[in-house]
Amino acid sequence: MTVEFGSAGEMEAQVQDASHIERNRPTVGQYIMTRLTTLKPPMNKTPNPLKLFFLLNKQQWLFFLVGFAGWTWDAFDFFTVPLTVTEIAQSFNKSNADITWGITLVLMFRSIGAAIFGVAADRYGRKWPFIINNILFVVFEMATGFCQTYVQFLVVRALYGIAMGGLYGNAAATALEDCPPAARGLFSGILQQGYAFGYLLATAFSRALVNTTPHGWRPLYWFGAGPPVLIIILRLCLPETDTFLERKRIREQEPSAAQTFMKEGKIAVKQHWVLLIYLVLLMAGLNFLAHGTQDMYPTLLKNQYNFSATTVTIVQVVSNFGAIIGGTIIGYCSQIFGRRLSMLCMFVLGAALLYPYTFIHTKAIIAAAFFQQFAIQGACGVVPIHLMELSPAALRTFVVGTSYQLGNLASSASSTIEAIIGQRFPLGKSASSNSGMTNQYDYAWGTY
């Protein structure tokens, strides 16, 4: 199913037909009974993916590129901490588990930013909230590199979390609102992989900048403050999206645009509150999958399997290529087979690959990492367009961003949980590692 964004008929119908929606809402029993039957692939006719690239005009391409760039650098700034946990811990004389609170706080405070900037973007436009977000990225990423104490580090990362949380919904709306319907599945997958691309860039620059100067881990953060300036300049050169301008025109026909916005918002919440809860739960599960398989993975490779910095970089780069390919392919396939079925298939594949992804202790783990992230980010590639299609038009940026970040909040402790469990219940290595630790049965190799 595809949904037209921003048409005047859609916007007016949301207010005028609220009673009609209420009368035709299915019962709980009917809803449950149709969960499996509605998984039947719609087999929508979709053009060749190469042809889809030519459906976008110049302005739509620029909107997509600025949204993709913003989301990419959002991810880059986030992953600077997971990639430097060990180095920061040594600098502040703390444990790895202590430093992971810097990750947890970012995830917890992202919901605040999503709510604030989401409402601002839906009320006043996508442009200036997006620009302010990126200005805050510059400030907080630079400040992280100058932190001298553990407490300063936690405070700055918490503030950074507010800025990070505000960007996702706005980036998705900017990139996809004006996108032609037939191309939305493909471009949703590509957009979401800005996250993996940001991780890929963070991995590469971490290898180049961390511990290669007398300043240790700090140059990575100083560098991270630079590219948002270019993103700000690009966004300054672009107008508001056509979809937002059309909605703004409809609101201005009313006596009070502010009252119209509030009226639309109340109706949206009243009619769709169950759907909003579903979106939050969905994103909680997806964020547990993503952060649970990514945030502490470099630390696992370094500390558990003693991989060199170069080998860790190779594994991370390959896994993120898998993520980018998976998100793009599955995003496109979801246009044919349906959003939910595409995601469910990737969940099954990801579960099957979890053991080799974490317990193969040779370089063969590279293959497992590629396909694990293909599955995880393949499912996540459907997320932007799935959230936008289900979100009430009046609060699209708010709902997309807030549901995504509330899901992040629910999963915010994932890296800290993993670090604490790893410290309290360490797994001994197999006899082949000559580690001298108590041997555990190695299911990957069938030996002790």
C-alpha positions in Angstrom: 0.0 0.0 0.0 1.2 3.5 -0.8 0.0 6.7 0.8 -0.2 10.1 -0.8 1.5 12.6 1.4 0.3 16.2 1.6 -2.6 16.3 -0.8 -5.3 18.9 0.2 -8.0 16.2 0.2 -6.0 14.1 2.7 -5.5 17.1 5.0 -9.0 18.3 5.0 -10.4 14.8 5.3 -8.5 14.3 8.6 -10.6 16.9 10.3 -13.9 16.5 8.4 -14.1 12.7 8.5 -13.1 11.9 12.0 -16.5 10.6 12.9 -16.5 8.3 9.8 -13.1 6.9 11.0 -14.6 6.2 14.4 -17.6 4.4 13.0 -15.5 2.1 10.8 -12.7 1.3 13.2 -12.3 -2.6 13.5 -12.8 -4.3 16.8 -9.9 -5.8 18.7 -11.0 -9.3 17.6 -11.3 -8.4 14.0 -7.9 -6.7 14.1 -6.2 -9.8 15.6 -7.9 -12.2 13.2 -6.5 -10.2 10.2 -2.9 -10.0 11.3 -1.9 -13.2 9.4 -4.2 -12.8 6.4 -3.0 -9.3 5.7 0.6 -10.5 5.5 -0.2 -11.9 2.0 2.2 -10.1 -0.4 0.4 -7.5 -2.4 2.8 -8.0 -5.3 2.6 -4.4 -6.3 4.0 -3.7 -9.8 7.2 -1.7 -9.2 9.5 -0.3 -11.8 13.1 -1.4 -12.2 15.0 0.2 -9.4 17.3 2.0 -11.8 14.2 3.7 -13.3 13.1 4.9 -9.9 16.1 7.1 -9.6 14.9 9.1 -12.6 11.4 9.7 -11.1 12.8 12.4 -8.7 13.3 16.0 -9.9 16.2 18.2 -8.9 14.5 19.6 -5.8 13.4 16.2 -4.6 16.9 14.9 -5.0 18.3 17.8 -3.0 15.7 17.2 -0.3 16.6 13.6 -0.1 20.4 14.2 -0.1 20.2 16.8 2.7 18.0 14.4 4.8 20.4 11.6 4.1 23.4 13.7 5.0 21.9 14.9 8.2 20.9 11.3 9.3 24.4 10.0 8.3 26.2 12.5 10.4 23.8 12.0 13.2 24.8 8.4 13.3 28.5 9.3 12.9 28.4 11.5 16.0 26.6 8.8 18.0 29.0 5.9 17.1 32.1 7.9 18.0 31.5 6.7 21.6 30.9 3.0 21.0 34.1 3.0 18.9 36.2 4.6 21.6 34.8 3.1 24.8 38.1 1.5 25.8 40.2 4.6 25.1 37.7 6.9 27.0 37.6 4.5 29.9 41.4 4.6 30.2 41.4 8.4 29.9 38.9 8.9 32.7 40.1 5.9 34.8 36.7 4.2 34.5 35.4 0.8 33.5 33.9 0.2 30.0 30.5 -0.2 31.7 30.9 3.3 33.2 31.6 4.8 29.8 28.6 3.0 28.2 26.4 5.3 30.3 27.5 7.9 27.7 25.7 5.8 25.2 22.7 5.2 27.4 22.1 8.8 28.2 22.1 9.8 24.6 19.4 7.2 23.9 17.4 8.3 26.9 17.4 12.0 26.1 16.7 11.6 22.4 13.0 11.4 23.1 13.0 14.9 24.5 14.6 16.2 21.4 12.2 14.3 19.2 9.2 15.8 20.9 10.5 19.4 20.9 11.8 19.5 17.4 9.0 17.3 16.0 6.3 19.7 17.2 8.4 22.7 15.9 8.8 21.1 12.5 5.1 20.3 12.1 4.1 23.7 13.2 6.7 26.1 11.7 8.4 24.1 9.0 11.1 21.5 8.5 13.9 23.9 7.6 14.9 25.8 10.7 14.5 23.0 13.3 16.8 21.0 11.0 19.4 23.8 10.9 19.3 24.3 14.7 19.8 20.6 15.2 22.9 20.6 13.2 24.2 23.7 15.0 23.8 21.8 18.2 25.7 18.9 16.7 28.7 21.2 16.1 28.6 22.5 19.6 28.2 19.3 21.5 30.5 17.1 19.4 33.3 19.7 19.8 32.6 20.0 23.5 32.9 16.2 23.9 36.5 16.4 22.7 37.3 18.9 25.3 35.8 17.1 28.3 38.3 16.7 31.1 36.2 14.7 33.6 33.8 11.8 33.5 30.9 13.9 34.8 31.6 16.5 32.0 31.5 13.7 29.5 28.1 12.4 30.7 26.5 15.9 30.8 27.7 16.8 27.3 26.5 13.4 25.9 23.1 13.9 27.5 22.7 17.3 25.9 23.9 15.8 22.6 21.1 13.2 22.9 18.5 16.0 22.8 19.9 17.3 19.6 20.3 13.9 18.1 16.7 12.9 18.9 15.3 16.0 17.1 16.8 15.1 13.7 15.4 11.8 12.7 11.8 12.7 12.1 12.8 15.9 10.3 15.3 14.2 8.1 12.8 11.5 7.2 10.1 14.1 6.4 12.5 16.2 4.4 13.8 13.3 2.4 10.6 11.4 1.7 7.6 13.8 1.9 7.9 14.9 -1.7 9.3 11.6 -3.0 7.2 10.0 -5.8 5.0 7.1 -4.4 6.6 4.4 -6.5 10.1 5.3 -5.3 9.4 5.6 -1.6 10.2 2.0 -0.6 13.6 2.1 -2.3 14.5 5.6 -1.0 13.3 4.7 2.5 15.8 1.9 2.5 18.6 4.1 1.2 17.7 6.8 3.7 17.8 4.5 6.7 21.2 3.3 5.7 22.5 6.7 6.4 22.7 5.2 9.8 25.0 2.4 8.6 26.9 4.8 6.4 27.5 7.0 9.4 28.8 4.0 11.3 31.0 3.1 8.4 32.5 6.6 8.3 33.0 6.7 12.1 34.8 3.3 11.9 37.1 4.6 9.1 37.9 7.9 10.8 38.3 6.3 14.2 41.1 4.2 12.7 42.7 7.3 11.2 42.3 9.7 14.1 42.2 7.7 17.4 45.6 7.2 19.1 47.4 8.6 16.1 48.2 11.9 17.8 49.1 12.9 21.3 45.4 13.8 22.0 44.3 10.1 21.9 40.6 9.8 21.2 39.7 13.5 21.1 40.5 14.3 17.4 37.7 12.1 16.3 35.2 14.3 18.1 36.7 17.5 16.9 36.6 16.3 13.3 32.9 15.2 13.8 32.0 18.9 14.5 33.0 20.0 11.0 30.7 18.4 8.3 27.4 19.6 9.9 28.5 23.1 8.9 28.3 21.9 5.2 24.9 20.3 5.8 23.6 23.6 7.3 24.8 25.5 4.2 23.0 23.1 1.9 19.7 23.3 3.9 19.9 27.1 3.9 19.8 27.0 0.1 16.6 24.9 0.0 13.0 25.9 0.6 10.4 24.1 2.7 9.0 20.9 1.2 6.0 21.2 -1.1 4.0 18.9 1.2 4.5 21.2 4.2 3.8 24.3 2.2 0.5 22.8 1.1 -0.5 21.9 4.6 0.5 25.4 5.7 -1.8 26.9 3.0 -4.7 24.8 4.3 -4.2 26.0 7.8 -3.9 29.6 6.9 -7.4 29.5 5.3 -8.7 29.1 8.9 -9.1 32.1 11.2 -6.2 30.9 13.4 -3.4 28.6 12.0 -2.3 27.8 15.5 -5.8 26.7 16.6 -6.1 24.6 13.4 -2.7 22.9 14.2 -3.9 22.1 17.7 -7.2 20.9 16.5 -5.6 18.6 13.9 -3.2 17.3 16.6 -6.0 16.5 19.1 -7.9 14.6 16.4 -4.8 12.7 15.4 -4.0 11.6 18.9 -7.7 10.7 19.7 -8.1 8.6 16.5 -4.7 7.0 16.4 -3.4 6.5 20.0 -3.4 2.7 19.7 -1.4 3.0 16.5 1.1 5.4 18.3 1.6 2.8 21.0 2.2 0.1 18.3 4.8 2.3 16.6 6.7 2.9 19.9 6.7 -0.9 20.7 7.9 -1.7 17.1 10.7 0.8 17.4 11.7 -0.5 20.8 12.1 -3.9 19.4 14.0 -2.7 16.3 16.3 -0.5 18.4 17.1 -3.4 20.8 18.1 -5.4 17.6 20.2 -2.6 16.2 22.0 -1.3 19.4 22.2 -4.8 20.8 24.2 -6.1 17.8 26.2 -2.9 17.1 27.1 -0.7 20.1 29.4 -3.2 22.0 30.5 -5.2 19.0 33.9 -3.4 18.5 34.6 -3.9 22.3 33.7 -7.7 21.9 36.1 -8.1 19.0 38.9 -6.2 20.8 38.5 -7.6 24.3 37.0 -11.1 23.9 38.8 -12.2 20.7 41.9 -9.9 20.8 41.4 -8.7 17.3 43.8 -6.0 16.2 42.6 -2.5 15.5 42.9 -3.2 11.8 40.9 -6.4 11.9 38.2 -4.7 14.0 38.0 -2.0 11.4 37.7 -4.5 8.5 34.9 -6.4 10.3 33.0 -3.2 11.0 33.4 -1.9 7.4 32.2 -5.2 5.9 29.3 -5.4 8.3 28.2 -1.9 7.4 28.4 -2.6 3.8 26.0 -5.5 4.5 23.7 -3.1 6.3 23.7 -0.6 3.4 23.0 -3.3 0.9 20.4 -5.0 3.0 18.5 -1.8 3.8 18.4 -0.8 0.1 17.4 -4.2 -1.2 14.7 -4.9 1.4 13.4 -1.3 1.3 12.8 -1.9 -2.5 11.4 -5.3 -1.9 8.9 -4.0 0.7 7.3 -2.0 -2.1 6.5 -5.4 -3.8 6.0 -7.8 -0.9 4.7 -5.5 1.8 6.3 -3.7 4.7 5.4 -6.1 7.5 6.3 -9.3 5.7 9.6 -7.9 4.6 10.5 -7.0 8.1 9.4 -10.3 9.6 11.6 -12.3 7.1 14.6 -10.2 8.1 13.9 -10.9 11.8 14.0 -14.6 11.2 17.2 -14.4 9.3 18.8 -12.2 11.9 17.9 -14.6 14.7 19.4 -17.5 12.8 22.7 -15.6 12.4 23.1 -14.4 15.9 25.3 -17.2 17.2 27.9 -17.1 14.5 27.9 -13.3 14.7 29.1 -13.4 18.3 30.9 -16.7 18.8 33.1 -17.3 15.8 36.5 -16.1 17.0 38.4 -16.2 13.7 38.3 -13.9 10.7 35.4 -16.0 9.4 33.3 -13.8 11.6 33.4 -11.3 8.8 30.9 -13.2 6.8 28.5 -13.6 9.7 28.8 -9.8 10.4 27.9 -9.0 6.8 24.8 -11.0 6.7 23.7 -10.2 10.3 23.7 -6.5 9.6 22.1 -7.2 6.2 19.2 -8.7 8.1 19.0 -6.1 10.9 19.3 -3.1 8.7 17.2 -4.7 6.0 14.4 -4.7 8.5 15.3 -1.1 9.6 15.3 0.0 5.9 11.5 -0.3 5.8 11.2 1.9 9.0 11.1 5.4 7.6 8.4 4.9 5.0 6.5 2.5 7.3 6.3 5.1 10.0 5.4 7.9 7.6 2.6 5.9 6.0 1.1 5.1 9.4 1.6 8.5 10.9 -1.3 11.1 11.0 -0.5 13.8 8.5 -0.9 16.7 10.9 1.8 15.4 13.2 4.0 13.4 10.8 7.4 14.7 11.9 6.4 14.5 15.6 5.1 11.0 15.4 7.9 9.6 13.2 10.6 11.2 15.4 9.0 10.6 18.8 8.0 7.0 18.2 11.5 6.2 16.9 13.2 7.9 19.9 10.8 6.5 22.5 11.8 3.1 21.1 15.3 4.2 21.6 14.5 5.2 25.1 13.1 1.7 25.8 16.3 0.2 24.5 18.6 2.8 25.9 20.2 0.5 28.5 21.1 -2.2 26.0 24.8 -1.5 25.8 25.1 -1.0 29.6 23.2 -4.3 30.2 25.6 -6.1 27.8 28.7 -4.6 29.4 27.6 -5.4 32.9 26.6 -9.0 32.0 29.9 -9.4 30.2 31.8 -8.3 33.4 29.8 -10.4 35.8 29.5 -13.5 33.7 32.7 -13.7 31.6 32.8 -16.5 29.1 36.1 -18.4 29.0 37.7 -18.9 25.6 38.1 -22.3 24.0 41.3 -24.4 24.5 42.5 -23.3 21.1 42.9 -19.8 22.3 45.5 -20.8 25.0 44.0 -18.1 27.2 44.4 -20.1 30.4 40.8 -19.3 31.4 38.2 -21.9 32.4 37.2 -23.6 29.2 33.6 -23.3 27.9 32.2 -25.6 25.3 32.6 -23.8 21.9 29.5 -24.6 19.9 31.0 -22.9 16.8 33.8 -25.5 16.7 32.4 -28.4 18.7 35.3 -28.4 21.1 36.2 -27.3 24.6 
